């Protein structure tokens, strides 16, 4: 089973918009349809469908406004969570950003007991000590390792 990132296309947009969060995650991540809409109006955005073989299982959105790529949205469908797909998708994103010449990527998450902090730490992100929109900013260096 191979995880890949592919542009959202006319053939996959419906599958992306139909992705669902696990119960209780609604306050942590915006719906996938919002991600698609925002990605189409953000200059230089990287909007990708996350595929497991040929099945759409997630979506991500990276914006580049400040000179550092910012992973705004990252979502794996509830029925595919807990299988390591998210971590593999992050690695595919790291590869793509490195190929584009970026040296780091930032993300934020809603803090709390059920936050994604552990996930991002397992993916090699670290706390910067900064906040954005009252959320902690984590960064992953893309050079080396």
N, C-alpha and C positions, 0 to 999 in steps of 0.2 A: 504494500500500500504506500503510494508516494504522495507526499504533500507538495503542492506547488502554488505559486501566486500567479494569477492571470488577470489581465484587465477585465473589468466588468463590461460585458458586451450586450448587444440586443438579445442574444440567445440566452444569456445568463442572468440578466437583471431581475427577472421575476423570481428566480430561485434565490437570489441574494436578498431581495425584499421580503421573502417569506421565511427567512431565518428567524429562529425564536430563542429567547433567553430562558435559562432555567428559572424556576419560581424563586422570587426574591431578588433576582438580579436586575429587575426593571429600574431600580433607583441608581444602579451602578453604570449602566450603559444605555445609550439612546438606541431606539429601534434601527434595524439595518436600513430601512427605507430612508431614514434621515441621513445616514452615512452616504448613501448613493446620491441623494440630492445635494448635500453639502459638497461632496467631492466633485460634482459637475460644475459647481460655481466658484470653486476656490482655484485661483491661478496656480499653476505648477503643482497641483495636488497629485499624489500617488494614490489612486483608488484601485484596490485589488480584491478580487474574489479569492478566497482560500479554497483550494480544491483538494480532495482526497481522491486520488485517481481522477475520475471524470465527474465526481459529485461535488457540488458546491456545499461547503460545510461552514464557511465563515466569510468575514469581510474585514478589511482594514483600510484606514485612511491616514495618510501622512501629509502634513502641510509644511511648506517651507516659507515662512514669513520673515524669520529673524536671522537666517543664515544657518540655522541648525534645524535639521528635520525634526518635526514634532509628530509623534504617533498619537493622533487625536482620538482615534477609535480603533478598537480591536475586539472582535466578537467571534466566538465559535458557537455554532448552534448547540442548544441544550443536549440534543441526542448524541452529539459527538464529543462532549466535554469529558475530560478525565482519561483520554487515550494518548496524550502526548502530542496531539495534532497542533495545539497552540504553540508549544515550544518549537516544533519543527517549522511552523509558519514564521515565527520570529527569526529563526535562522535563515530562512529564505529571504526575508526582508533585509536582514543584515547583509547578506550577499549582494542584493540589488543595490542597497545604499552604498556599499563599498565600491561596486562597479561604477557608480555615478560620481565617486570621488569624495564622498562624505566621510568625516572622521568620527562622528558621534551621532546618536539619536536620543531624543528625550521623549518621555511620556509622563502622564499624570494619572492618578486614579482617585476615586472617592475613598477617603479614609474611613476606617471603622473595623469592627471585628470581622466582618465578612468581606473585607477589601481584597483587592488583587495584589497586595504588596508581596506576599510570598511568591506568587507566580512570577512577578517581574524580577524579584531577587534571583529566583532559580534560572531565569533567562539572562542573567549577567548584568542586570541594571543595579545601580546604586543610588542612594539618596544624595541629592545635591545640597540639601538644607534650604532650598528655595521652595516657594509655592507659586502656583498659577491658578487663578480662579479658586482660591482657598484649598487647593489640592497639592499634595507633595509632588515635586518634580524629581523624577528619577532619570538617570542618564546611563547609556551604555556606550563605551568607547568601541569604535569599529576598527581601530588600527591594532596591529599585533594579533595574537590569539586568534 
